[in-house]
């Protein structure tokens, strides 16, 4: 888990020739360690590297300006396919700001192209 006011990101490595990553679940959480500024944060699943891969899925989470506030996305039963032999990245687009904590996790599989 990254430190406060740090962008959270996780990546599944490119699986090899003739294979692709498949995202089957997404969890993204933003929380307030103390009273933050209210923030709306973008969460992005990318077909490729952080900040540059094509966007496969995206959604927003909103955090209120209250100490201890938490906002979360928790999805399962997905089948979002990436490109052949390409890493897959789940990330917040930016750090949430002072007094915020972000964490992301991605569940998945590898399949033959």
Secondary structure, DSSP 8 states (H G I E B T S, - for coil): ---TT---EEEE----TTEEEEEEEEEEEEEESS----EEEEEEEEESSTTTSEEEEEEEEEE-SSTT-EEEEEEEEEEEEEEET--EEEEESS---TTEEEEEEEEEEEEE-
